[in-house]
Amino acid sequence: MQESNEFQELKRRFRAWTFPMTVAFLAWYLLYVVMSGWARGFMAVKVLGDINIGLIFGLLQFVSTFLIAWAYARHAEKKLDPIADKLRHEVEEKL
């Protein structure tokens, strides 16, 4: 099964989405950490009342996590699940 073209295509589609998204998220997170450590003055700039840029960046970490999870669910539903379902049915038929 692992050597089938469909399984290889499933792996390719999975990796083509997850690897770049993982790198992008880690870069975004690293930017937040670096800015928090070395750009404290910038991160302390007040935007609205007691809300500063650092707080906004921190909250955006949560927002981006949920957006990535939502985008992955849509990607999986459209691009991965149909192939995975077909492969699962083929394996179950052989058992």
Stockholm file with secondary structure:
# STOCKHOLM 1.0

chainA/1-95         MQESNEFQELKRRFRAWTFPMTVAFLAWYLLYVVMSGWARGFMAVKVLGDINIGLIFGLLQFVSTFLIAWAYARHAEKKLDPIADKLRHEVEEKL
#=GR chainA/1-95 SS CTTSHHHHHHHHHHHHHHHHHHHHHHHHHHHHHHHHHHCHHHHTCEEETTEEHHHHHHHHHHHHHHHHHHHHHHHIIIIIHHHHHHHHHHHHHHC
#=GC SS_cons        CTTSHHHHHHHHHHHHHHHHHHHHHHHHHHHHHHHHHHCHHHHTCEEETTEEHHHHHHHHHHHHHHHHHHHHHHHIIIIIHHHHHHHHHHHHHHC
//
